[in-house]
Structure formats: structure tokens, C-alpha cells
Amino acid sequence: MFTKLTGRSAIVTGASKGIGRGIALGLAAQGAQVTLAARGADALEIAHAAIAAKAPAAKLRCAPCDVADWDQVRQMVDDAAKVQGGLSILCANAGIYPQTTMEDMDPAEWDNVMAVNLRSSFLAVKAAIPHFRKAGGGRVILTSSITGPITGYRGWTHYGASKAAQLGFMRSAAMELAKDNVTINAVLPGNILTEGFAGNGPEYLAAMAASVPLGRLGTVDDIANAVLFLASDEAGYITAQQIVVDGGQVVPESLDAMA
């Protein structure tokens, strides 16, 4: 039996859709107060309504924010802590994944992916430190990926680099955060059926599901469940670790290994 998160204060970046929305719903359903942070105000309101419909008792608030801008992130975190009575959980989930080969990639695209996927994690954690310290501890959960740390994919050199770099950041950050009783861990999703992923079409989805030993694509709930564990009291002695949530996708040497 895991301790409920009732009344705890959480922030989820990139919460307007996909995995971020799923994480926010999971936290809210467990009783946490949740600030939904993302750049698009309209998309945040849609996410707010969708989560409230599934968790009517949830305490939610929207915080439009450019997660790569220090002043905006600091203000967003400070406001969330003030309104929600402190800060217990930070889910640094924001990420983008344009697919462009190195030959065709404008360097500005590389910089933007690094800003949204990597810089935003650093900024959010940095802004949260004084609030965690005041609370006597906290939990940070990063959304990384199997792409970069474990696998590679054509057109995702920037995305893969940013997701691998998150893990390097995590390990050193764990050393600095530990003195304040703050843990930091990462979830590495495989192929998760989000709105964006579904846009690739049924044939692509079927092919990707066939590459997963469990025979299906992951859901946002699969990721949220891992995040909920890492946010729990029971995970209090786990830090600088990564949990791969991919249905076994990275295990087979080839599709023949699954025959």
C-alpha cells in the first residue's frame, strides 16, 4: 500500500498534452494539488478540463510559461509554491521532438530542442530548490526517453542528445539535492500512444507495436504510474536512477529474437 499524495503540491511542465497530461492526471487522482505548466494557454485550459472531468475533486491550476525562459520559470514555480502552500513534487516533462537529419538541420533547431528538453529541466529544478528546502525535502522526476540513453533514431540527433544529457544532469544534481532530502530520478518511455504518436497512422503504429515484446504500445498511464511511484514516500531512498517503461522494446537484438 503506497502513501497517498493527498494535499501535496506538484508542478508538471509540458502538461498540456500527451505524457505530461497523463502525469498530471495521475497526480491529481492521487490527491495532489497540481500546477499545469506549458507554453500554450489554450491547450492548458483544454488539458485542465480533461483532467477535471476524470478527477472532479482535483485541485488544478494553469500556468502558461515558456519553460526555457528563466524569469518565467522562476515566477511560475514561485507562484505555484505560494498558491499551493509549498512544493513537494516537480515533474520536468516538457519536450519536443522534431525529426530532421543533421544534413538538413538548421543549428537553430538544435538549440531549440536543447532549450526545451534540457535547459528547461535545469531551470525548473533550480527554481524549485528553495521551496524544497523550506519543505524539508521533495521529489524531482524527469521525463527522458529510451532514445538517446539507450537507442538511436534517424533524424533525432538533437532529441537523443538532449535526453541522454538529462541523465547526466540528473546524476550530478542528485549529489547537490541530497543534502536537502530531495531525490531526482528519471522515467525513460518507449513508444507511448499519445496524440502526436497516433498521427503517424495505423500501419506505423502496428509496426511499432510489433517491435515490443509485450505486443502493444505504451499508454500515458504506464508512464504516470512510474512517476507516481518515484513521487511516493516509499521511493524516498531512490535517487539518480532511471526506470525504463517500454514493454521490453530495448531487449530483443532483432525482430527474429521475438519469433
C-alpha positions as CSV (number, residue, x, y, z in Angstrom):
1,M,0.0,0.0,0.0
2,F,1.6,3.3,-1.1
3,T,1.1,6.5,0.8
4,K,-1.4,8.8,-0.9
5,L,-0.3,12.2,-2.2
6,T,-3.3,14.0,-0.7
7,G,-2.6,17.7,-0.3
8,R,0.9,17.6,-1.7
9,S,1.9,20.3,-4.1
10,A,3.1,19.4,-7.6
11,I,4.2,21.0,-10.8
12,V,4.2,19.3,-14.2
13,T,5.8,21.0,-17.2
14,G,4.7,20.1,-20.7
15,A,1.3,19.3,-19.1
16,S,-0.9,20.4,-21.9
17,K,-1.0,17.1,-23.7
18,G,0.4,13.6,-24.1
19,I,2.6,12.2,-21.3
20,G,2.5,15.4,-19.3
21,R,-1.2,15.5,-19.2
22,G,-1.2,11.8,-18.2
23,I,1.2,12.5,-15.3
24,A,-0.8,15.5,-14.1
25,L,-4.0,13.4,-14.1
26,G,-2.2,10.6,-12.2
27,L,-1.0,13.1,-9.5
28,A,-4.4,14.8,-9.3
29,A,-6.2,11.5,-9.0
30,Q,-3.9,10.7,-6.0
31,G,-4.9,13.9,-4.3
32,A,-2.1,16.2,-5.2
33,Q,-2.6,19.9,-6.0
34,V,-1.2,20.3,-9.5
35,T,0.1,23.3,-11.5
36,L,-0.1,22.6,-15.2
37,A,2.7,24.4,-17.0
38,A,3.2,24.8,-20.7
39,R,3.6,27.5,-23.3
40,G,0.1,27.4,-24.9
41,A,-2.6,28.9,-22.7
42,D,-5.5,27.5,-24.8
43,A,-4.0,24.0,-24.7
44,L,-3.6,24.2,-21.0
45,E,-7.2,25.1,-20.5
46,I,-8.2,22.0,-22.6
47,A,-6.0,19.8,-20.5
48,H,-7.4,21.3,-17.3
49,A,-10.9,20.5,-18.4
50,A,-10.0,17.0,-19.5
51,I,-8.3,16.2,-16.2
52,A,-11.1,17.8,-14.1
53,A,-13.6,15.6,-16.0
54,K,-11.8,12.4,-14.8
55,A,-10.8,13.7,-11.4
56,P,-13.6,16.1,-10.3
57,A,-12.2,16.7,-6.9
58,A,-8.8,17.6,-8.3
59,K,-7.2,20.9,-7.3
60,L,-5.7,22.2,-10.6
61,R,-4.3,25.5,-11.9
62,C,-2.9,26.5,-15.2
63,A,0.4,28.4,-15.6
64,P,1.3,29.5,-19.1
65,C,5.1,29.6,-19.2
66,D,8.0,29.4,-21.6
67,V,9.9,26.6,-19.9
68,A,13.2,27.7,-21.4
69,D,13.0,31.2,-20.0
70,W,14.5,31.6,-16.6
71,D,12.4,34.6,-15.4
72,Q,9.2,32.9,-16.5
73,V,10.1,29.5,-14.9
74,R,11.1,31.1,-11.6
75,Q,7.9,33.1,-11.5
76,M,5.8,30.0,-12.3
77,V,7.5,27.9,-9.6
78,D,7.3,30.7,-7.0
79,D,3.6,31.3,-7.8
80,A,2.8,27.5,-7.6
81,A,4.5,27.2,-4.2
82,K,2.7,30.3,-2.9
83,V,-0.8,29.2,-4.0
84,Q,-0.4,25.5,-3.2
85,G,1.3,26.0,0.2
86,G,4.8,24.9,-0.8
87,L,6.2,22.4,-3.3
88,S,6.6,18.7,-2.9
89,I,6.9,17.2,-6.4
90,L,8.4,18.6,-9.7
91,C,7.9,16.7,-12.9
92,A,10.1,18.1,-15.5
93,N,8.4,16.6,-18.5
94,A,8.4,19.3,-21.2
95,G,9.9,18.2,-24.5
96,I,9.8,18.5,-28.3
97,Y,10.9,16.0,-30.9
98,P,11.1,17.4,-34.5
99,Q,12.6,14.9,-36.9
100,T,15.3,16.3,-39.1
101,T,18.6,14.8,-40.3
102,M,21.8,16.5,-39.4
103,E,22.4,17.5,-43.0
104,D,19.1,19.3,-43.2
105,M,19.0,20.7,-39.7
106,D,19.3,24.4,-39.1
107,P,21.5,24.9,-36.0
108,A,18.7,27.0,-34.5
109,E,16.6,23.8,-34.4
110,W,19.3,22.0,-32.4
111,D,19.4,24.9,-30.0
112,N,15.6,25.0,-29.6
113,V,15.4,21.3,-28.8
114,M,18.2,21.6,-26.3
115,A,16.4,24.6,-24.7
116,V,13.0,23.0,-24.4
117,N,14.2,19.4,-23.5
118,L,17.4,20.1,-21.4
119,R,17.6,23.7,-20.3
120,S,14.0,23.6,-19.1
121,S,14.9,20.7,-16.7
122,F,17.7,22.6,-15.2
123,L,15.7,25.8,-14.8
124,A,12.8,24.1,-13.2
125,V,14.9,22.2,-10.7
126,K,17.0,25.4,-9.9
127,A,13.8,27.4,-9.3
128,A,12.4,24.6,-7.0
129,I,15.4,24.3,-4.7
130,P,14.5,27.0,-2.2
131,H,10.9,25.6,-1.9
132,F,12.1,22.1,-1.4
133,R,14.5,23.2,1.2
134,K,11.7,25.1,3.0
135,A,9.5,22.0,2.9
136,G,12.3,19.7,4.2
137,G,12.5,17.6,1.1
138,G,11.0,16.8,-2.3
139,R,10.8,14.7,-5.4
140,V,12.0,15.5,-8.9
141,I,11.1,13.2,-11.8
142,L,12.5,13.9,-15.2
143,T,10.9,12.5,-18.4
144,S,13.8,11.3,-20.5
145,S,13.5,8.6,-23.2
146,I,14.9,5.4,-24.4
147,T,16.0,7.4,-27.5
148,G,19.5,8.8,-26.7
149,P,20.3,7.0,-23.5
150,I,19.8,3.5,-25.0
151,T,18.7,3.7,-28.6
152,G,19.0,6.0,-31.6
153,Y,16.7,7.0,-34.4
154,R,17.4,8.8,-37.7
155,G,16.6,12.5,-37.5
156,W,16.7,12.7,-33.8
157,T,20.4,13.5,-33.1
158,H,19.3,16.6,-31.2
159,Y,16.4,14.9,-29.3
160,G,18.6,11.9,-28.4
161,A,21.4,14.1,-27.2
162,S,19.1,16.1,-25.1
163,K,17.5,13.1,-23.5
164,A,20.9,11.5,-22.7
165,A,22.1,14.8,-21.3
166,Q,19.2,14.8,-18.9
167,L,20.6,11.7,-17.2
168,G,24.0,13.3,-16.8
169,F,22.3,16.3,-15.3
170,M,20.3,14.0,-13.0
171,R,23.3,12.2,-11.6
172,S,25.2,15.3,-10.6
173,A,22.1,17.1,-9.5
174,A,21.4,14.2,-7.1
175,M,24.6,14.9,-5.3
176,E,23.6,18.6,-4.8
177,L,20.0,17.9,-3.9
178,A,20.6,15.1,-1.4
179,K,21.6,17.4,1.4
180,D,18.1,18.9,1.3
181,N,16.4,15.5,1.3
182,V,15.4,15.9,-2.4
183,T,15.6,12.9,-4.7
184,I,15.8,13.1,-8.5
185,N,15.1,10.3,-10.9
186,A,14.1,9.7,-14.5
187,V,11.5,7.8,-16.4
188,L,12.5,6.6,-19.9
189,P,9.4,6.0,-22.0
190,G,9.5,3.8,-25.1
191,N,6.8,4.1,-27.7
192,I,3.8,5.7,-26.0
193,L,0.5,6.2,-27.7
194,T,0.0,9.9,-27.4
195,E,-1.9,12.3,-29.7
196,G,1.3,13.1,-31.6
197,F,2.4,9.5,-31.9
198,A,-1.1,8.4,-33.2
199,G,-0.7,10.9,-36.0
200,N,1.8,8.6,-37.7
201,G,-1.0,6.4,-38.9
202,P,-2.2,2.8,-38.3
203,E,0.4,1.0,-40.3
204,Y,3.2,2.7,-38.4
205,L,1.6,2.1,-35.1
206,A,1.1,-1.6,-35.9
207,A,4.7,-1.9,-36.9
208,M,6.0,-0.3,-33.7
209,A,3.7,-2.4,-31.5
210,A,5.1,-5.5,-33.3
211,S,8.6,-4.5,-32.1
212,V,7.6,-4.5,-28.5
213,P,7.8,-7.9,-26.7
214,L,4.6,-7.2,-24.7
215,G,2.8,-6.7,-28.1
216,R,1.4,-3.2,-27.5
217,L,2.3,0.4,-27.4
218,G,2.5,2.0,-24.0
219,T,-0.1,4.4,-22.6
220,V,0.3,7.6,-20.7
221,D,-1.0,5.8,-17.7
222,D,2.0,3.4,-17.9
223,I,4.3,6.4,-17.5
224,A,2.2,8.1,-14.9
225,N,2.3,5.0,-12.7
226,A,6.1,5.0,-12.7
227,V,6.1,8.7,-11.9
228,L,3.7,8.2,-9.0
229,F,6.0,5.6,-7.5
230,L,9.0,7.8,-7.7
231,A,7.0,10.6,-6.2
232,S,5.9,8.5,-3.3
233,D,7.2,8.2,0.3
234,E,8.1,4.6,-0.5
235,A,10.7,5.8,-3.1
236,G,12.4,8.0,-0.6
237,Y,15.7,6.0,-0.7
238,I,15.9,6.0,-4.5
239,T,17.8,8.8,-6.3
240,A,19.8,9.3,-9.5
241,Q,18.1,6.2,-11.0
242,Q,16.2,5.6,-14.2
243,I,13.2,3.4,-14.9
244,V,12.7,2.2,-18.5
245,V,9.0,1.9,-19.3
246,D,8.9,0.4,-22.8
247,G,7.3,-3.1,-22.7
248,G,10.7,-4.6,-23.2
249,Q,11.3,-2.8,-26.5
250,V,15.0,-2.4,-26.0
251,V,15.6,-6.0,-25.1
252,P,15.5,-8.0,-28.4
253,E,18.5,-8.0,-30.6
254,S,16.2,-8.2,-33.6
255,L,12.6,-9.0,-34.5
256,D,13.7,-12.5,-35.1
257,A,14.5,-12.8,-31.4
258,M,10.8,-12.4,-30.7
259,A,9.7,-15.2,-33.0
